[in-house]
Amino acid sequence: VKQLFVYITAEYQTPANKVNQVVVWDHIVTGKEHAQIHSSSIVNKYSLSDQGYGLRGNEITLVLHWNTVPITGLLMSTSFRQSTHTFTLDETYS
């Protein structure tokens, strides 16, 4: 494995789209020395936004994903759905 691309998505449903995914954080792991990620160093890299008002009052689930980037061969994508965090966004979110 050359590197891992690790990212977190916020996932939710709207009447128009059954599946909505927004990447809110990512990190590239290039070696064992960078494989441990401390929660105190994590900040939201990307804004959580929707084309309409689909986020307001909606249930949001955070999901951990990673892509294994090999030296040669196929890129493998994986999700860790056994450990998610779900919350409801406030009606006044903008």
Gaussian input, Z-matrix of N, CA and C with variables (Angstrom, degrees):
# hf/3-21g

backbone

0 1
 N
 C     1     B1
 C     2     B2     1     A1
 N     3     B3     2     A2     1     D1
 C     4     B4     3     A3     2     D2
 C     5     B5     4     A4     3     D3
 N     6     B6     5     A5     4     D4
 C     7     B7     6     A6     5     D5
 C     8     B8     7     A7     6     D6
 N     9     B9     8     A8     7     D7
 C    10    B10     9     A9     8     D8
 C    11    B11    10    A10     9     D9
 N    12    B12    11    A11    10    D10
 C    13    B13    12    A12    11    D11
 C    14    B14    13    A13    12    D12
 N    15    B15    14    A14    13    D13
 C    16    B16    15    A15    14    D14
 C    17    B17    16    A16    15    D15
 N    18    B18    17    A17    16    D16
 C    19    B19    18    A18    17    D17
 C    20    B20    19    A19    18    D18
 N    21    B21    20    A20    19    D19
 C    22    B22    21    A21    20    D20
 C    23    B23    22    A22    21    D21
 N    24    B24    23    A23    22    D22
 C    25    B25    24    A24    23    D23
 C    26    B26    25    A25    24    D24
 N    27    B27    26    A26    25    D25
 C    28    B28    27    A27    26    D26
 C    29    B29    28    A28    27    D27
 N    30    B30    29    A29    28    D28
 C    31    B31    30    A30    29    D29
 C    32    B32    31    A31    30    D30
 N    33    B33    32    A32    31    D31
 C    34    B34    33    A33    32    D32
 C    35    B35    34    A34    33    D33
 N    36    B36    35    A35    34    D34
 C    37    B37    36    A36    35    D35
 C    38    B38    37    A37    36    D36
 N    39    B39    38    A38    37    D37
 C    40    B40    39    A39    38    D38
 C    41    B41    40    A40    39    D39
 N    42    B42    41    A41    40    D40
 C    43    B43    42    A42    41    D41
 C    44    B44    43    A43    42    D42
 N    45    B45    44    A44    43    D43
 C    46    B46    45    A45    44    D44
 C    47    B47    46    A46    45    D45
 N    48    B48    47    A47    46    D46
 C    49    B49    48    A48    47    D47
 C    50    B50    49    A49    48    D48
 N    51    B51    50    A50    49    D49
 C    52    B52    51    A51    50    D50
 C    53    B53    52    A52    51    D51
 N    54    B54    53    A53    52    D52
 C    55    B55    54    A54    53    D53
 C    56    B56    55    A55    54    D54
 N    57    B57    56    A56    55    D55
 C    58    B58    57    A57    56    D56
 C    59    B59    58    A58    57    D57
 N    60    B60    59    A59    58    D58
 C    61    B61    60    A60    59    D59
 C    62    B62    61    A61    60    D60
 N    63    B63    62    A62    61    D61
 C    64    B64    63    A63    62    D62
 C    65    B65    64    A64    63    D63
 N    66    B66    65    A65    64    D64
 C    67    B67    66    A66    65    D65
 C    68    B68    67    A67    66    D66
 N    69    B69    68    A68    67    D67
 C    70    B70    69    A69    68    D68
 C    71    B71    70    A70    69    D69
 N    72    B72    71    A71    70    D70
 C    73    B73    72    A72    71    D71
 C    74    B74    73    A73    72    D72
 N    75    B75    74    A74    73    D73
 C    76    B76    75    A75    74    D74
 C    77    B77    76    A76    75    D75
 N    78    B78    77    A77    76    D76
 C    79    B79    78    A78    77    D77
 C    80    B80    79    A79    78    D78
 N    81    B81    80    A80    79    D79
 C    82    B82    81    A81    80    D80
 C    83    B83    82    A82    81    D81
 N    84    B84    83    A83    82    D82
 C    85    B85    84    A84    83    D83
 C    86    B86    85    A85    84    D84
 N    87    B87    86    A86    85    D85
 C    88    B88    87    A87    86    D86
 C    89    B89    88    A88    87    D87
 N    90    B90    89    A89    88    D88
 C    91    B91    90    A90    89    D89
 C    92    B92    91    A91    90    D90
 N    93    B93    92    A92    91    D91
 C    94    B94    93    A93    92    D92
 C    95    B95    94    A94    93    D93
 N    96    B96    95    A95    94    D94
 C    97    B97    96    A96    95    D95
 C    98    B98    97    A97    96    D96
 N    99    B99    98    A98    97    D97
 C   100   B100    99    A99    98    D98
 C   101   B101   100   A100    99    D99
 N   102   B102   101   A101   100   D100
 C   103   B103   102   A102   101   D101
 C   104   B104   103   A103   102   D102
 N   105   B105   104   A104   103   D103
 C   106   B106   105   A105   104   D104
 C   107   B107   106   A106   105   D105
 N   108   B108   107   A107   106   D106
 C   109   B109   108   A108   107   D107
 C   110   B110   109   A109   108   D108
 N   111   B111   110   A110   109   D109
 C   112   B112   111   A111   110   D110
 C   113   B113   112   A112   111   D111
 N   114   B114   113   A113   112   D112
 C   115   B115   114   A114   113   D113
 C   116   B116   115   A115   114   D114
 N   117   B117   116   A116   115   D115
 C   118   B118   117   A117   116   D116
 C   119   B119   118   A118   117   D117
 N   120   B120   119   A119   118   D118
 C   121   B121   120   A120   119   D119
 C   122   B122   121   A121   120   D120
 N   123   B123   122   A122   121   D121
 C   124   B124   123   A123   122   D122
 C   125   B125   124   A124   123   D123
 N   126   B126   125   A125   124   D124
 C   127   B127   126   A126   125   D125
 C   128   B128   127   A127   126   D126
 N   129   B129   128   A128   127   D127
 C   130   B130   129   A129   128   D128
 C   131   B131   130   A130   129   D129
 N   132   B132   131   A131   130   D130
 C   133   B133   132   A132   131   D131
 C   134   B134   133   A133   132   D132
 N   135   B135   134   A134   133   D133
 C   136   B136   135   A135   134   D134
 C   137   B137   136   A136   135   D135
 N   138   B138   137   A137   136   D136
 C   139   B139   138   A138   137   D137
 C   140   B140   139   A139   138   D138
 N   141   B141   140   A140   139   D139
 C   142   B142   141   A141   140   D140
 C   143   B143   142   A142   141   D141
 N   144   B144   143   A143   142   D142
 C   145   B145   144   A144   143   D143
 C   146   B146   145   A145   144   D144
 N   147   B147   146   A146   145   D145
 C   148   B148   147   A147   146   D146
 C   149   B149   148   A148   147   D147
 N   150   B150   149   A149   148   D148
 C   151   B151   150   A150   149   D149
 C   152   B152   151   A151   150   D150
 N   153   B153   152   A152   151   D151
 C   154   B154   153   A153   152   D152
 C   155   B155   154   A154   153   D153
 N   156   B156   155   A155   154   D154
 C   157   B157   156   A156   155   D155
 C   158   B158   157   A157   156   D156
 N   159   B159   158   A158   157   D157
 C   160   B160   159   A159   158   D158
 C   161   B161   160   A160   159   D159
 N   162   B162   161   A161   160   D160
 C   163   B163   162   A162   161   D161
 C   164   B164   163   A163   162   D162
 N   165   B165   164   A164   163   D163
 C   166   B166   165   A165   164   D164
 C   167   B167   166   A166   165   D165
 N   168   B168   167   A167   166   D166
 C   169   B169   168   A168   167   D167
 C   170   B170   169   A169   168   D168
 N   171   B171   170   A170   169   D169
 C   172   B172   171   A171   170   D170
 C   173   B173   172   A172   171   D171
 N   174   B174   173   A173   172   D172
 C   175   B175   174   A174   173   D173
 C   176   B176   175   A175   174   D174
 N   177   B177   176   A176   175   D175
 C   178   B178   177   A177   176   D176
 C   179   B179   178   A178   177   D177
 N   180   B180   179   A179   178   D178
 C   181   B181   180   A180   179   D179
 C   182   B182   181   A181   180   D180
 N   183   B183   182   A182   181   D181
 C   184   B184   183   A183   182   D182
 C   185   B185   184   A184   183   D183
 N   186   B186   185   A185   184   D184
 C   187   B187   186   A186   185   D185
 C   188   B188   187   A187   186   D186
 N   189   B189   188   A188   187   D187
 C   190   B190   189   A189   188   D188
 C   191   B191   190   A190   189   D189
 N   192   B192   191   A191   190   D190
 C   193   B193   192   A192   191   D191
 C   194   B194   193   A193   192   D192
 N   195   B195   194   A194   193   D193
 C   196   B196   195   A195   194   D194
 C   197   B197   196   A196   195   D195
 N   198   B198   197   A197   196   D196
 C   199   B199   198   A198   197   D197
 C   200   B200   199   A199   198   D198
 N   201   B201   200   A200   199   D199
 C   202   B202   201   A201   200   D200
 C   203   B203   202   A202   201   D201
 N   204   B204   203   A203   202   D202
 C   205   B205   204   A204   203   D203
 C   206   B206   205   A205   204   D204
 N   207   B207   206   A206   205   D205
 C   208   B208   207   A207   206   D206
 C   209   B209   208   A208   207   D207
 N   210   B210   209   A209   208   D208
 C   211   B211   210   A210   209   D209
 C   212   B212   211   A211   210   D210
 N   213   B213   212   A212   211   D211
 C   214   B214   213   A213   212   D212
 C   215   B215   214   A214   213   D213
 N   216   B216   215   A215   214   D214
 C   217   B217   216   A216   215   D215
 C   218   B218   217   A217   216   D216
 N   219   B219   218   A218   217   D217
 C   220   B220   219   A219   218   D218
 C   221   B221   220   A220   219   D219
 N   222   B222   221   A221   220   D220
 C   223   B223   222   A222   221   D221
 C   224   B224   223   A223   222   D222
 N   225   B225   224   A224   223   D223
 C   226   B226   225   A225   224   D224
 C   227   B227   226   A226   225   D225
 N   228   B228   227   A227   226   D226
 C   229   B229   228   A228   227   D227
 C   230   B230   229   A229   228   D228
 N   231   B231   230   A230   229   D229
 C   232   B232   231   A231   230   D230
 C   233   B233   232   A232   231   D231
 N   234   B234   233   A233   232   D232
 C   235   B235   234   A234   233   D233
 C   236   B236   235   A235   234   D234
 N   237   B237   236   A236   235   D235
 C   238   B238   237   A237   236   D236
 C   239   B239   238   A238   237   D237
 N   240   B240   239   A239   238   D238
 C   241   B241   240   A240   239   D239
 C   242   B242   241   A241   240   D240
 N   243   B243   242   A242   241   D241
 C   244   B244   243   A243   242   D242
 C   245   B245   244   A244   243   D243
 N   246   B246   245   A245   244   D244
 C   247   B247   246   A246   245   D245
 C   248   B248   247   A247   246   D246
 N   249   B249   248   A248   247   D247
 C   250   B250   249   A249   248   D248
 C   251   B251   250   A250   249   D249
 N   252   B252   251   A251   250   D250
 C   253   B253   252   A252   251   D251
 C   254   B254   253   A253   252   D252
 N   255   B255   254   A254   253   D253
 C   256   B256   255   A255   254   D254
 C   257   B257   256   A256   255   D255
 N   258   B258   257   A257   256   D256
 C   259   B259   258   A258   257   D257
 C   260   B260   259   A259   258   D258
 N   261   B261   260   A260   259   D259
 C   262   B262   261   A261   260   D260
 C   263   B263   262   A262   261   D261
 N   264   B264   263   A263   262   D262
 C   265   B265   264   A264   263   D263
 C   266   B266   265   A265   264   D264
 N   267   B267   266   A266   265   D265
 C   268   B268   267   A267   266   D266
 C   269   B269   268   A268   267   D267
 N   270   B270   269   A269   268   D268
 C   271   B271   270   A270   269   D269
 C   272   B272   271   A271   270   D270
 N   273   B273   272   A272   271   D271
 C   274   B274   273   A273   272   D272
 C   275   B275   274   A274   273   D273
 N   276   B276   275   A275   274   D274
 C   277   B277   276   A276   275   D275
 C   278   B278   277   A277   276   D276
 N   279   B279   278   A278   277   D277
 C   280   B280   279   A279   278   D278
 C   281   B281   280   A280   279   D279

   B1=1.4482
   B2=1.5244
   B3=1.3096
   B4=1.4582
   B5=1.5280
   B6=1.3474
   B7=1.4570
   B8=1.5239
   B9=1.3462
   B10=1.4557
   B11=1.5150
   B12=1.3148
   B13=1.4567
   B14=1.5201
   B15=1.3277
   B16=1.4627
   B17=1.5220
   B18=1.3451
   B19=1.4592
   B20=1.5181
   B21=1.3246
   B22=1.4593
   B23=1.5184
   B24=1.3425
   B25=1.4638
   B26=1.5241
   B27=1.3232
   B28=1.4623
   B29=1.5235
   B30=1.3374
   B31=1.4612
   B32=1.5187
   B33=1.3412
   B34=1.4570
   B35=1.5217
   B36=1.3421
   B37=1.4630
   B38=1.5150
   B39=1.3336
   B40=1.4639
   B41=1.5245
   B42=1.3291
   B43=1.4714
   B44=1.5325
   B45=1.3254
   B46=1.4665
   B47=1.5257
   B48=1.3324
   B49=1.4682
   B50=1.5269
   B51=1.3108
   B52=1.4649
   B53=1.5248
   B54=1.3318
   B55=1.4658
   B56=1.5322
   B57=1.3268
   B58=1.4624
   B59=1.5184
   B60=1.3276
   B61=1.4618
   B62=1.5241
   B63=1.3295
   B64=1.4572
   B65=1.5215
   B66=1.3324
   B67=1.4701
   B68=1.5265
   B69=1.3456
   B70=1.4625
   B71=1.5281
   B72=1.3304
   B73=1.4654
   B74=1.5262
   B75=1.3369
   B76=1.4660
   B77=1.5201
   B78=1.3157
   B79=1.4699
   B80=1.5253
   B81=1.3180
   B82=1.4631
   B83=1.5165
   B84=1.3318
   B85=1.4655
   B86=1.5217
   B87=1.3268
   B88=1.4647
   B89=1.5236
   B90=1.3250
   B91=1.4649
   B92=1.5121
   B93=1.3276
   B94=1.4593
   B95=1.5186
   B96=1.3249
   B97=1.4654
   B98=1.5270
   B99=1.3519
   B100=1.4639
   B101=1.5310
   B102=1.3350
   B103=1.4617
   B104=1.5247
   B105=1.3088
   B106=1.4618
   B107=1.5236
   B108=1.3330
   B109=1.4544
   B110=1.5198
   B111=1.3098
   B112=1.4658
   B113=1.5245
   B114=1.3283
   B115=1.4596
   B116=1.5273
   B117=1.3257
   B118=1.4637
   B119=1.5278
   B120=1.3340
   B121=1.4641
   B122=1.5266
   B123=1.3195
   B124=1.4609
   B125=1.5218
   B126=1.3161
   B127=1.4595
   B128=1.5236
   B129=1.3196
   B130=1.4568
   B131=1.5260
   B132=1.3393
   B133=1.4585
   B134=1.5259
   B135=1.3273
   B136=1.4617
   B137=1.5231
   B138=1.3278
   B139=1.4647
   B140=1.5232
   B141=1.3063
   B142=1.4590
   B143=1.5170
   B144=1.3380
   B145=1.4631
   B146=1.5261
   B147=1.3198
   B148=1.4567
   B149=1.5237
   B150=1.3268
   B151=1.4604
   B152=1.5288
   B153=1.3134
   B154=1.4671
   B155=1.5140
   B156=1.3182
   B157=1.4609
   B158=1.5224
   B159=1.3367
   B160=1.4572
   B161=1.5097
   B162=1.3185
   B163=1.4658
   B164=1.5262
   B165=1.3116
   B166=1.4628
   B167=1.5250
   B168=1.3437
   B169=1.4564
   B170=1.5146
   B171=1.3115
   B172=1.4544
   B173=1.5290
   B174=1.3234
   B175=1.4586
   B176=1.5290
   B177=1.3370
   B178=1.4576
   B179=1.5197
   B180=1.3352
   B181=1.4599
   B182=1.5210
   B183=1.3355
   B184=1.4607
   B185=1.5186
   B186=1.3376
   B187=1.4626
   B188=1.5245
   B189=1.3309
   B190=1.4645
   B191=1.5235
   B192=1.3308
   B193=1.4658
   B194=1.5268
   B195=1.3261
   B196=1.4597
   B197=1.5122
   B198=1.3216
   B199=1.4616
   B200=1.5206
   B201=1.3195
   B202=1.4524
   B203=1.5218
   B204=1.3275
   B205=1.4590
   B206=1.5296
   B207=1.3327
   B208=1.4628
   B209=1.5335
   B210=1.3019
   B211=1.4636
   B212=1.5257
   B213=1.3264
   B214=1.4644
   B215=1.5168
   B216=1.3096
   B217=1.4572
   B218=1.5201
   B219=1.3344
   B220=1.4592
   B221=1.5237
   B222=1.3285
   B223=1.4561
   B224=1.5278
   B225=1.3260
   B226=1.4642
   B227=1.5230
   B228=1.3516
   B229=1.4632
   B230=1.5210
   B231=1.3416
   B232=1.4596
   B233=1.5225
   B234=1.3410
   B235=1.4627
   B236=1.5128
   B237=1.3308
   B238=1.4559
   B239=1.5189
   B240=1.3268
   B241=1.4588
   B242=1.5231
   B243=1.3238
   B244=1.4585
   B245=1.5230
   B246=1.3017
   B247=1.4631
   B248=1.5167
   B249=1.3281
   B250=1.4545
   B251=1.5274
   B252=1.3047
   B253=1.4647
   B254=1.5196
   B255=1.3318
   B256=1.4615
   B257=1.5268
   B258=1.3257
   B259=1.4647
   B260=1.5213
   B261=1.3264
   B262=1.4606
   B263=1.5169
   B264=1.3222
   B265=1.4622
   B266=1.5347
   B267=1.2921
   B268=1.4729
   B269=1.5260
   B270=1.3260
   B271=1.4867
   B272=1.5308
   B273=1.3430
   B274=1.4696
   B275=1.5252
   B276=1.3502
   B277=1.4667
   B278=1.5195
   B279=1.3331
   B280=1.4695
   B281=1.5232
   A1=109.02
   A2=115.53
   A3=120.45
   A4=110.42
   A5=117.00
   A6=121.01
   A7=110.27
   A8=115.32
   A9=122.44
   A10=107.94
   A11=116.36
   A12=121.59
   A13=105.76
   A14=117.11
   A15=123.36
   A16=107.98
   A17=117.13
   A18=119.45
   A19=111.53
   A20=115.99
   A21=123.05
   A22=108.10
   A23=115.47
   A24=120.55
   A25=109.73
   A26=115.14
   A27=122.49
   A28=104.91
   A29=116.22
   A30=120.68
   A31=110.06
   A32=116.33
   A33=121.71
   A34=109.80
   A35=115.93
   A36=122.08
   A37=109.72
   A38=115.61
   A39=122.26
   A40=107.20
   A41=117.88
   A42=119.13
   A43=112.28
   A44=117.74
   A45=121.27
   A46=112.64
   A47=117.56
   A48=121.58
   A49=110.51
   A50=115.29
   A51=119.65
   A52=111.63
   A53=117.37
   A54=121.57
   A55=109.35
   A56=115.93
   A57=123.27
   A58=106.61
   A59=117.48
   A60=121.95
   A61=108.84
   A62=115.62
   A63=121.96
   A64=107.41
   A65=117.92
   A66=121.15
   A67=107.63
   A68=116.75
   A69=120.72
   A70=112.67
   A71=117.54
   A72=120.55
   A73=108.46
   A74=116.48
   A75=120.42
   A76=110.43
   A77=115.13
   A78=121.52
   A79=107.99
   A80=116.79
   A81=121.56
   A82=107.90
   A83=116.05
   A84=122.54
   A85=106.94
   A86=116.17
   A87=120.65
   A88=113.26
   A89=117.52
   A90=120.54
   A91=110.37
   A92=116.22
   A93=121.41
   A94=112.58
   A95=117.12
   A96=120.58
   A97=112.86
   A98=117.97
   A99=122.27
   A100=111.90
   A101=117.10
   A102=120.91
   A103=113.14
   A104=118.52
   A105=120.90
   A106=108.58
   A107=115.69
   A108=121.08
   A109=107.39
   A110=116.78
   A111=121.79
   A112=109.35
   A113=116.74
   A114=120.55
   A115=112.55
   A116=118.41
   A117=119.97
   A118=112.19
   A119=116.96
   A120=120.27
   A121=112.73
   A122=117.80
   A123=121.36
   A124=110.01
   A125=115.35
   A126=121.67
   A127=108.07
   A128=115.78
   A129=120.83
   A130=109.08
   A131=117.65
   A132=121.78
   A133=112.56
   A134=116.55
   A135=120.77
   A136=108.94
   A137=116.75
   A138=119.89
   A139=110.58
   A140=115.01
   A141=121.75
   A142=106.63
   A143=116.62
   A144=120.37
   A145=110.59
   A146=114.79
   A147=122.78
   A148=107.51
   A149=117.97
   A150=121.59
   A151=111.57
   A152=116.77
   A153=121.39
   A154=109.66
   A155=115.70
   A156=121.25
   A157=110.39
   A158=116.88
   A159=122.16
   A160=115.62
   A161=118.00
   A162=120.39
   A163=112.73
   A164=117.11
   A165=121.26
   A166=111.66
   A167=115.72
   A168=121.54
   A169=114.14
   A170=117.26
   A171=121.79
   A172=111.35
   A173=115.83
   A174=122.29
   A175=108.74
   A176=116.53
   A177=123.49
   A178=108.11
   A179=117.24
   A180=122.04
   A181=108.77
   A182=116.45
   A183=121.61
   A184=108.85
   A185=116.70
   A186=122.51
   A187=109.64
   A188=116.21
   A189=122.37
   A190=109.35
   A191=116.71
   A192=123.54
   A193=108.57
   A194=116.08
   A195=119.16
   A196=110.27
   A197=114.76
   A198=122.88
   A199=107.52
   A200=116.80
   A201=122.21
   A202=107.56
   A203=115.51
   A204=120.89
   A205=107.48
   A206=117.70
   A207=120.14
   A208=111.65
   A209=115.62
   A210=120.08
   A211=108.49
   A212=116.77
   A213=122.74
   A214=107.74
   A215=117.65
   A216=120.77
   A217=112.26
   A218=114.76
   A219=122.08
   A220=112.47
   A221=115.38
   A222=122.71
   A223=107.29
   A224=117.83
   A225=122.16
   A226=109.85
   A227=116.54
   A228=121.98
   A229=109.73
   A230=116.23
   A231=121.78
   A232=109.08
   A233=116.44
   A234=122.83
   A235=108.53
   A236=116.27
   A237=121.12
   A238=107.61
   A239=117.01
   A240=122.28
   A241=113.33
   A242=118.64
   A243=120.90
   A244=111.13
   A245=117.64
   A246=122.08
   A247=108.55
   A248=116.42
   A249=121.60
   A250=108.78
   A251=116.62
   A252=121.80
   A253=107.19
   A254=116.85
   A255=121.53
   A256=109.75
   A257=115.94
   A258=121.55
   A259=108.40
   A260=116.26
   A261=121.63
   A262=108.68
   A263=115.86
   A264=121.46
   A265=109.04
   A266=116.46
   A267=122.98
   A268=110.86
   A269=115.89
   A270=122.10
   A271=112.48
   A272=117.25
   A273=120.81
   A274=112.35
   A275=118.13
   A276=121.26
   A277=110.18
   A278=116.07
   A279=119.10
   A280=110.00
   D1=128.49
   D2=178.85
   D3=-81.13
   D4=-46.42
   D5=178.89
   D6=-162.14
   D7=166.75
   D8=174.09
   D9=-116.05
   D10=137.61
   D11=171.82
   D12=-107.04
   D13=110.35
   D14=-175.52
   D15=-106.61
   D16=135.37
   D17=179.50
   D18=-151.55
   D19=156.31
   D20=178.69
   D21=-116.37
   D22=132.43
   D23=176.25
   D24=-111.66
   D25=147.17
   D26=168.45
   D27=-99.09
   D28=122.05
   D29=-175.98
   D30=-118.18
   D31=140.86
   D32=-178.37
   D33=-158.68
   D34=166.98
   D35=178.83
   D36=-114.96
   D37=148.46
   D38=172.44
   D39=-132.91
   D40=163.76
   D41=176.61
   D42=-57.71
   D43=-33.20
   D44=-178.12
   D45=-79.92
   D46=-31.70
   D47=-176.23
   D48=-136.84
   D49=123.33
   D50=179.69
   D51=-68.11
   D52=-34.69
   D53=-179.54
   D54=-122.65
   D55=122.49
   D56=173.74
   D57=-126.90
   D58=131.20
   D59=178.78
   D60=-132.13
   D61=130.97
   D62=177.23
   D63=-126.79
   D64=123.80
   D65=176.14
   D66=-74.35
   D67=125.25
   D68=179.92
   D69=-111.35
   D70=-12.84
   D71=179.99
   D72=-160.73
   D73=146.56
   D74=173.50
   D75=-149.64
   D76=162.70
   D77=-179.18
   D78=-158.37
   D79=139.31
   D80=175.68
   D81=-104.02
   D82=123.81
   D83=178.16
   D84=-99.63
   D85=113.47
   D86=-176.19
   D87=-101.99
   D88=-7.88
   D89=179.55
   D90=-170.65
   D91=171.12
   D92=-178.43
   D93=-57.99
   D94=-33.77
   D95=-178.86
   D96=-67.68
   D97=-16.47
   D98=179.06
   D99=-109.38
   D100=8.46
   D101=-173.41
   D102=-79.76
   D103=-19.04
   D104=-179.62
   D105=-95.92
   D106=121.10
   D107=-177.72
   D108=-110.27
   D109=123.56
   D110=-178.62
   D111=-93.56
   D112=130.84
   D113=-176.43
   D114=-62.16
   D115=-25.18
   D116=179.37
   D117=-70.64
   D118=-17.18
   D119=-179.33
   D120=-99.15
   D121=3.08
   D122=-177.94
   D123=-90.97
   D124=125.67
   D125=173.18
   D126=-127.61
   D127=153.46
   D128=179.68
   D129=-67.68
   D130=113.27
   D131=-177.70
   D132=-82.26
   D133=-26.25
   D134=-174.78
   D135=-129.75
   D136=146.16
   D137=-179.01
   D138=-74.02
   D139=147.68
   D140=177.06
   D141=-91.90
   D142=103.18
   D143=-176.14
   D144=-138.48
   D145=156.54
   D146=-179.90
   D147=-129.55
   D148=151.91
   D149=-179.36
   D150=-64.90
   D151=-26.93
   D152=177.89
   D153=-119.70
   D154=-131.55
   D155=179.22
   D156=-117.75
   D157=30.86
   D158=-175.07
   D159=-68.30
   D160=-16.54
   D161=-179.11
   D162=-85.04
   D163=-30.51
   D164=-174.58
   D165=-62.08
   D166=123.54
   D167=178.25
   D168=68.14
   D169=11.07
   D170=-175.74
   D171=-96.13
   D172=153.66
   D173=175.81
   D174=-81.44
   D175=124.07
   D176=-177.26
   D177=-113.39
   D178=134.27
   D179=176.99
   D180=-117.61
   D181=126.44
   D182=175.69
   D183=-91.10
   D184=129.93
   D185=-176.64
   D186=-128.60
   D187=134.98
   D188=176.91
   D189=-88.32
   D190=131.11
   D191=177.58
   D192=-128.86
   D193=157.64
   D194=170.37
   D195=-152.19
   D196=148.35
   D197=174.89
   D198=-112.91
   D199=129.59
   D200=174.63
   D201=-89.38
   D202=117.29
   D203=-178.81
   D204=-101.73
   D205=105.86
   D206=-177.89
   D207=-80.51
   D208=166.56
   D209=173.66
   D210=-64.45
   D211=-43.71
   D212=172.05
   D213=-141.28
   D214=154.45
   D215=176.31
   D216=111.59
   D217=-161.90
   D218=-174.21
   D219=-82.31
   D220=143.35
   D221=172.30
   D222=-79.21
   D223=126.27
   D224=-178.36
   D225=-108.31
   D226=129.78
   D227=178.70
   D228=-108.05
   D229=139.14
   D230=-178.55
   D231=-140.02
   D232=146.09
   D233=173.72
   D234=-121.80
   D235=145.76
   D236=178.41
   D237=-111.06
   D238=82.22
   D239=-175.43
   D240=-85.51
   D241=-2.62
   D242=177.60
   D243=-75.05
   D244=-20.26
   D245=-178.45
   D246=-130.36
   D247=89.08
   D248=179.85
   D249=-118.46
   D250=167.80
   D251=175.26
   D252=-127.79
   D253=124.62
   D254=-178.53
   D255=-117.77
   D256=138.77
   D257=178.29
   D258=-150.18
   D259=164.20
   D260=177.65
   D261=-105.28
   D262=130.02
   D263=-179.45
   D264=-81.21
   D265=144.00
   D266=-178.69
   D267=-63.06
   D268=148.38
   D269=179.39
   D270=-63.31
   D271=-22.34
   D272=-176.62
   D273=-95.44
   D274=7.16
   D275=-178.59
   D276=-59.23
   D277=134.61
   D278=177.65
   D279=-140.14

